[in-house]
Amino acid sequence: MGVAWGTHVLLGHGERFTSPLKMSRDEPAAGVNPSLRDAKSKTWLFKEEPETYSYDRLVAEGETLWDGVDNALARIHLRKVSVGDYAYFYQTGKIKAIVGVMEVVSGPLPIPGSSDEKAVGVKVRPLFKLARQVTLAEIKADPDLAKWDLVTNSRLSVMPVERAIAKRIDSMAQMKSPGGVFPSREG
């Protein structure tokens, strides 16, 4: 996936949370309540093969540059990602499930050493693993999610997550999301 950028506090399952989000520094990352997320933030889904880059590796590194996005539409989406946005981490391959939540800590950046002028990446850090992974099979079986890009455009590696979809995913992952916490997708 990318390069670890400096030393950062690890935010994995069971670690202590030290994000600038509005919450106690003593709250365990695994217990982060999504209702505390900034209402101006957007939510995305980023996909990756676990053999290439796993959520556990992101936790170990603390932060990475999410790059390697070649699909034109996925690049358009990646250019819309902003600091403070959130992204579900979706593991492809054998797992095929949403496994965690990340926070975006930089806007789109050129890829160091890339000759592809259109290539961009964003820096992300882990927030928490989901209490319960949400599998692709469950997503496909849910009529409320049938028109989501994850189902209809399986080759897309970066995609927006509409508010209603995020609330449904939170519910499926057994995360508490009172009143909805994700903004609606623009455009």
N, C-alpha and C positions, 0 to 999 in steps of 0.2 A: 504494500500500500504506500506508505510514505516514510518520511524520516521523523524521528522524534525531535521536537524542537525544544531543547532546554530541559531543565528539571522542573517538574511540577508535582503538586500534591496528588497522589493517586486517589481516585474517587470510586473505586470498585466496590463490589458487594461487601458490606460490613465495615468499610473504611469510614472515617469521619469526614463529613461534608464541609468544604471550605470555599464553596463557590460564592461569588458576589450576589447570588440570588437572595431574595428577601426571606431568609430563614435562619434558624439558629445554627451556629457552627457545630453544635454538639449533636445535631440530628444525623443518624447514620445514613449514608448514601442509599442503602437499600430501602430506607423508609421515606425517601423524598416524596412528598405529596405533590402530584402534578398541579394541584390547584394553586400552588405557590409560584408557578411559572409566570413570567411577565406576559400580560395580555397582548402586548404589541408584537410578540415573537411569532414567527411562523413555524410550522412543523413540516419536516421532510422525512423521506425514507431513503437511506443510503444502503446499497446492496454490496456485498463482498463475499468471495469464496473464503471459507475458514482456513483453507490451506495457504491462501495468499495473505490474509490479514484477518485475525479473529478479534472478537470483543475482548477476550482475555488478554491478548497482546496489547490492545489499546489501553486496558487497565494497567498493565505492567509498565508501559511507556509513559502513560500519563497524558500524552497529547501526540497528535500526528497530523501530517498534511494529507488530507483526503484527495488523492489524485488518481490518475490512470483512467479517467472518464473519457471515452472515445465517441460515444453516441452523440450525435448533434443535438437532439432534444434534451438528453441528460445534461449536456454542457450548458444549454440555455438555462435549465433549471439551476444548475450549480452557480451560474453567474448571478442568480437572484437571491442566493443565500446570504444572510447578513449575520453580523456578530449578535449573539444573544438568541438566535434561532435554535431550535431543537431538532434532532433527527433520530428517528428510530434506526437502530442498527439491525439490518436484515442479513442473516447468514444464508447464502445460497448453497448449492451442492447437495450433500446428503441431508443437511439439517433443514433447510427451507423453512426458516422461522424468524420472526422478530425476536431478538434476544436481549436488547438493551436500548438505553436512551443516551444520546450524546448531546453536548452543548457545543455550538459553533463559537469559536473564539477568534476567528479572523474572517474578513470578507474574502472574496475571490482574489487569488494571488497567481502570478505566473509560476509555472513549474520550473524550479531551478534546473538548469542544464538542458531543458527541452528545446528542440528546434521547431516544435509545433507552436506557432504564435497564438493559436486558438485555445490551447490547453490551459486550464486553470485548476486550482485546487483550493480548498478551504481548510483551515486548522480546526480540529475538533478535539474534545476531551470527553472521557466517559463520565456519566453521571451515576447511572445505576443499571444493574441487570434487572430484567423484568422478574417479578415474583413468579410468573408463569409465562413461558414462551408461547407465542401465538404462531401456530404453524400455517403454512400456505394452504394446506388441506382445509383447515378451519375457516380461513379467510374465503376460499372459493366456495365453501358450503354456506356461507352467510349471505342471504339475498341483499342485505344492506351494503355489502362490499363488492357485489358482482360487477359494478362498472368502474371500480378503482383501477388505476393504471397497473398496479401490481398484478392484477388478474388479467387485464386486457392487453397489456404491453409488457410481456415477461422479459424482454431484452433491455428494458429501461433500468439503468442502475441508480439514477437519482430522480426522485419524483416528489411533487408536493403532496401533502396530506391535508385534506379538507377537515374542517372542525368536526363534522359529524363522524367522519371515518376515524379520526383520532380518538374521539370519545368512545366509539365502539371498540377500537383496539385496546384502549385503557380498560374497558369493562372486561374484555376477553382475557386480558393479562392480570385481571384482579387488582388493578390500580384504582384508587379512589379518585374520582374526577368530578366533584360536586359542581353543578352549574356549568360545566364545560370550561376548559381552560385554554383551548387552542383557538387562535384567531381563524377566521375563515380565509381561504386562499384567495389572493387577489388575482384578477384577470382570468 
